[in-house]
């Protein structure tokens, strides 16, 4: 009969609390919690009062990881040589070194987890598989490490995580799910959807519950896809059941800016090619039911309307397209209406497009026009 490994028992709470206090004193004296020295500013010690140490480990770096040895908190001073070798091997794909360190003595789930996140980030599938089989613990942030791996290895890594019970709908902290972050990788996006990803899940709007589930009426995935203006991705999500009314995807493709430019800090002047490249996505969204005059609902100060987003982005052709499809430039959002924004900060061409749109007034329906035309003008 094979020898059974001894069952590891958690350290007594008073021992763990003593270690916490020792670590806190070390931090106060200028040594970081992972053994990295924090140099004093201007040759002096830490400035200002320091916060009090936590008395629990359930909120932060050690969430959901079983702590059974003091070293599971990290190391005070230089890390032991075997830890340095282990971490290097997990990053660099040296399987035999990882195997030797793990098999030399019983390793805790937290220790194995520290190697797992390195292996996932580096795309070392074999090592990640080995560490999971050896008992590496998962916390809610672990799966997202796979998104740092080379793109062609990400599906294989997520396949490993499904063996431990993870699914694409498993929430991270505050209900965060990974689907909105994979919209730029179509093969991975299809894999997520094929494995049950719900395109209407997303992070909690107001971060109200760290360990709670996701919003079930979120537009995060569709909005992320629209903001990147990838028509194939948007179509995939719509076909999978993503609901346009859950968010404001039209607004974010209308306001897409080149090279990460930010209209809140600088005037944006996209090329005509970039500007028009977003219109097919806008056409698809409107074809599937998006309202060009939909007001974004949020507690924050935002432009609220797609046409205001487009004017702020300097997107003349998108503004022209929206006006032709009935957008009302007089609707006011958090930054005013499209008319006032264009007149104060828009280019000459933008101002002309807006003036032409005002003259055409295409947002007024035929029945409204007829009603206005037939209304009495008053006695002479």
C-alpha positions in Angstrom: 0.0 0.0 0.0 1.5 3.3 -1.1 2.5 5.8 1.7 0.0 8.6 2.1 1.2 12.1 2.4 0.5 13.6 5.8 -2.5 16.0 5.9 -1.3 19.6 6.3 -3.0 21.4 9.2 -3.5 25.2 9.3 -1.2 27.0 11.7 -2.9 28.1 15.0 -4.4 31.5 14.7 -2.2 33.0 17.4 0.9 31.9 15.5 -0.4 33.4 12.2 -1.3 36.7 14.0 2.2 36.8 15.5 3.7 36.5 12.0 1.4 39.2 10.7 2.6 41.6 13.4 6.2 40.7 12.7 5.7 41.4 9.1 4.0 44.7 9.9 7.0 45.8 12.0 9.3 44.8 9.1 7.2 46.9 6.7 7.3 49.9 9.1 11.1 49.7 9.3 11.4 49.9 5.5 11.3 46.4 4.2 8.6 45.4 1.8 6.3 42.4 2.5 7.8 40.3 -0.2 11.4 41.0 0.8 11.9 44.0 -1.4 13.6 47.0 0.1 11.5 50.2 0.1 14.1 53.1 0.0 13.3 56.0 2.3 12.4 59.3 0.6 15.1 61.9 0.7 17.2 59.7 3.0 14.5 59.7 5.7 12.1 57.1 6.9 8.5 56.6 5.9 6.6 59.9 5.7 3.3 60.4 7.6 1.2 58.0 9.6 0.9 54.4 8.4 -2.4 52.6 8.3 -3.0 49.9 10.9 -2.4 46.3 10.0 -5.3 44.1 9.0 -6.3 41.5 11.5 -7.7 39.1 8.8 -6.5 37.9 5.4 -9.8 37.7 3.7 -9.6 41.0 1.8 -6.7 41.6 -0.6 -3.7 39.6 -1.7 -4.6 36.4 0.1 -8.3 36.2 -0.8 -9.6 32.6 -1.0 -6.1 31.1 -0.7 -5.8 28.6 2.2 -3.0 29.8 4.5 -1.4 26.9 6.3 2.2 28.0 6.8 3.7 31.4 7.8 5.6 31.5 4.5 2.3 31.5 2.7 2.2 35.2 3.5 5.4 35.7 1.6 9.0 36.0 2.8 10.6 38.5 5.1 14.1 39.2 3.8 15.6 37.3 0.8 13.6 34.5 -0.6 15.0 31.0 -0.1 17.0 29.7 -3.1 14.5 26.9 -3.9 11.7 29.6 -4.1 13.8 31.7 -6.5 14.5 28.6 -8.6 10.8 27.6 -8.6 9.5 30.9 -9.7 12.1 31.2 -12.4 11.3 27.8 -13.7 7.6 28.5 -13.7 8.2 31.6 -15.8 10.7 30.1 -18.1 9.2 26.7 -18.7 11.7 24.5 -16.9 9.4 21.6 -16.1 12.0 19.4 -14.4 13.0 22.1 -12.0 9.4 22.7 -11.0 8.8 19.0 -10.6 11.9 18.6 -8.4 10.9 21.5 -6.1 7.3 20.4 -5.7 8.1 16.7 -5.1 10.9 17.3 -2.7 8.5 17.9 0.2 4.8 18.7 0.7 4.0 22.1 -0.7 1.1 24.2 0.3 -1.8 25.3 -2.0 -0.7 28.9 -1.7 2.9 28.0 -2.6 1.7 26.1 -5.7 -0.6 29.0 -6.6 2.3 31.4 -6.7 3.9 29.2 -9.4 0.6 28.7 -11.2 0.0 32.4 -11.8 3.5 32.7 -13.2 3.1 29.7 -15.5 -0.3 30.9 -16.7 1.0 34.4 -17.5 4.0 32.9 -19.4 1.8 30.4 -21.3 3.6 27.3 -19.9 0.8 24.8 -20.3 2.6 21.7 -19.1 3.7 23.4 -15.8 0.3 24.9 -15.2 -1.3 21.5 -15.7 1.2 19.9 -13.3 0.7 22.5 -10.6 -3.1 22.2 -10.8 -2.8 18.5 -10.5 -0.5 18.9 -7.5 -3.1 21.0 -5.7 -2.5 24.6 -6.6 -5.3 26.8 -5.3 -7.3 29.1 -7.5 -8.7 32.5 -6.4 -11.0 34.7 -8.4 -8.2 36.5 -10.1 -6.3 33.4 -11.2 -8.0 32.8 -14.6 -7.3 36.3 -16.0 -3.6 35.5 -15.8 -4.0 33.4 -18.9 -4.8 36.5 -20.9 -1.2 37.6 -20.5 0.0 34.4 -22.2 0.8 34.3 -25.9 -2.4 34.4 -27.9 -2.0 31.0 -29.4 -1.7 29.3 -26.0 -4.7 30.9 -24.2 -7.3 28.4 -25.2 -5.2 25.5 -24.0 -4.7 27.3 -20.6 -8.4 28.0 -20.2 -9.1 24.3 -21.1 -6.9 23.4 -18.0 -8.9 25.7 -15.8 -12.2 24.1 -16.8 -10.8 20.9 -15.2 -10.8 22.7 -11.9 -14.4 23.8 -12.2 -13.9 27.2 -13.8 -16.3 28.3 -16.5 -16.4 31.5 -18.6 -19.3 32.6 -16.4 -17.4 32.1 -13.2 -17.1 35.6 -11.6 -14.0 37.3 -10.3 -14.2 40.0 -7.7 -17.2 42.3 -7.9 -18.8 40.0 -10.5 -16.1 40.6 -13.2 -16.3 38.0 -16.0 -13.6 37.7 -18.7 -15.8 37.8 -21.9 -15.5 41.6 -22.4 -11.7 41.2 -22.3 -11.5 38.5 -25.0 -13.4 40.4 -27.8 -10.2 41.2 -29.7 -9.3 37.5 -30.0 -12.0 35.9 -32.2 -10.9 32.2 -31.8 -10.9 32.7 -28.0 -14.2 34.6 -28.1 -15.8 31.7 -30.0 -14.3 29.2 -27.5 -15.8 31.2 -24.6 -19.3 31.2 -26.3 -19.0 27.5 -27.2 -18.4 26.8 -23.5 -21.4 28.7 -22.3 -20.3 32.3 -21.9 -23.3 34.5 -21.4 -22.8 37.8 -23.4 -25.1 39.7 -21.1 -23.0 39.2 -17.9 -20.7 41.9 -16.6 -19.0 43.5 -13.6 -21.3 45.0 -11.0 -22.1 48.6 -11.9 -21.3 50.0 -8.5 -18.9 47.4 -7.0 -21.3 46.7 -4.2 -20.3 43.2 -3.3 -16.7 41.9 -3.6 -17.8 38.3 -3.6 -21.1 38.8 -5.4 -22.1 37.6 -8.8 -22.1 39.6 -12.1 -24.8 41.9 -13.5 -27.1 39.8 -15.7 -28.2 42.7 -17.9 -24.7 44.0 -18.7 -23.7 45.4 -22.0 -20.0 45.2 -21.2 -19.0 42.6 -23.8 -21.0 44.2 -26.7 -19.8 47.7 -25.8 -16.1 46.5 -25.7 -16.5 44.9 -29.1 -18.2 48.0 -30.5 -15.5 50.3 -29.1 -12.9 48.3 -31.0 -15.2 48.6 -34.1 -14.8 45.0 -35.2 -17.9 44.1 -37.1 -17.3 40.4 -37.0 -17.0 40.4 -33.2 -20.1 42.5 -32.8 -22.1 40.2 -35.1 -20.8 37.1 -33.2 -22.0 38.6 -29.9 -25.4 39.7 -31.3 -25.9 36.3 -32.8 -25.1 34.8 -29.4 -27.8 36.8 -27.7 -26.1 40.0 -26.6 -28.8 42.6 -26.0 -28.2 46.1 -27.4 -30.5 47.7 -24.8 -28.2 46.5 -21.9 -25.7 49.3 -22.8 -24.9 51.9 -25.3 -22.7 50.2 -27.9 -23.6 52.6 -30.6 -22.3 55.5 -28.5 -18.9 53.9 -28.1 -18.3 53.1 -31.7 -19.6 56.6 -32.7 -17.0 58.0 -30.3 -14.1 55.7 -31.1 -10.8 57.6 -31.3 -7.5 56.7 -33.0 -4.4 55.6 -31.0 -6.1 55.9 -27.6 -6.6 59.7 -28.0 -8.9 61.2 -25.4 -11.3 64.0 -26.4 -11.6 65.0 -22.8 -8.0 66.2 -22.8 -7.2 67.1 -26.4 -8.9 67.9 -29.7 -9.2 64.7 -31.8 -8.8 64.8 -35.6 -9.1 61.3 -37.0 -8.3 60.5 -40.6 -11.3 60.0 -42.9 -10.3 56.4 -43.4 -10.4 55.8 -39.6 -13.6 57.8 -39.3 -15.5 55.9 -42.0 -14.2 52.5 -40.9 -16.5 52.6 -37.9 -19.7 53.2 -39.9 -20.3 49.5 -40.8 -20.5 48.6 -37.1 -22.9 51.5 -36.6 -25.0 50.3 -39.5 -25.2 46.8 -38.0 -26.2 48.0 -34.6 -29.0 50.2 -36.0 -30.1 47.3 -38.2 -30.4 45.1 -35.1 -32.4 47.7 -33.2 -30.1 50.4 -31.8 -31.8 53.8 -31.4 -29.7 56.7 -32.7 -31.2 58.9 -30.1 -30.9 56.5 -27.1 -29.9 58.3 -23.9 -27.2 56.4 -21.9 -28.4 55.8 -18.4 -25.7 56.2 -15.8 -24.9 58.0 -12.5 -21.8 59.5 -14.1 -21.4 62.6 -16.2 -21.2 61.4 -19.8 -22.1 62.7 -23.3 -25.3 60.4 -23.2 -26.0 60.5 -26.9 -24.2 58.9 -29.8 -24.0 62.1 -31.8 -22.3 64.0 -29.0 -19.7 61.2 -28.7 -19.1 61.4 -32.4 -18.7 65.2 -32.4 -16.3 65.0 -29.4 -14.3 62.4 -31.3 -14.0 64.8 -34.4 -15.7 62.1 -36.4 -17.2 64.2 -39.2 -18.4 61.2 -41.3 -19.9 59.4 -38.4 -21.8 62.6 -37.4 -23.0 63.0 -41.0 -24.2 59.3 -41.0 -26.0 59.8 -37.6 -27.8 62.9 -38.8 -28.9 61.1 -42.0 -30.3 58.4 -39.8 -32.3 60.7 -37.6 -30.0 61.7 -34.8 -31.1 64.8 -33.0 -28.1 67.2 -32.4 -30.0 69.3 -30.0 -30.3 66.6 -27.3 -28.3 67.6 -24.3 -26.0 65.2 -22.3 -23.5 65.8 -19.6 -21.2 67.8 -21.9 -24.0 69.8 -23.7 -25.5 69.0 -27.0 -23.8 68.3 -30.4 -24.7 71.7 -31.7 -23.0 73.7 -28.9 -20.0 71.4 -28.8 -19.4 71.6 -32.5 -19.8 75.4 -32.5 -17.3 75.9 -29.7 -14.7 73.2 -30.3 -15.5 71.5 -33.7 -13.7 72.0 -36.9 -15.2 74.2 -39.7 -16.3 71.0 -41.5 -17.9 69.7 -38.4 -19.8 72.9 -37.8 -21.0 72.8 -41.4 -22.2 69.2 -41.2 -24.1 70.1 -38.0 -25.7 73.2 -39.5 -26.8 71.1 -42.6 -28.3 68.5 -40.2 -30.2 71.2 -38.3 -31.6 72.5 -41.5 -32.7 69.0 -42.6 -34.2 68.1 -39.2 -34.4 64.4 -40.1 -35.1 63.4 -36.6 -38.6 64.8 -37.0 -41.0 62.1 -38.3 -43.2 62.6 -41.3 -46.3 62.7 -39.1 -44.7 65.3 -36.9 -43.9 67.4 -40.0 -47.4 67.1 -41.3 -48.8 68.1 -37.9 -46.5 71.1 -37.7 -47.4 72.2 -41.3 -51.2 71.9 -40.6 -51.1 73.7 -37.3 -52.8 77.2 -37.3 -50.4 80.0 -37.5 -52.7 82.5 -35.7 -55.1 85.1 -36.9 -53.9 87.9 -39.1 
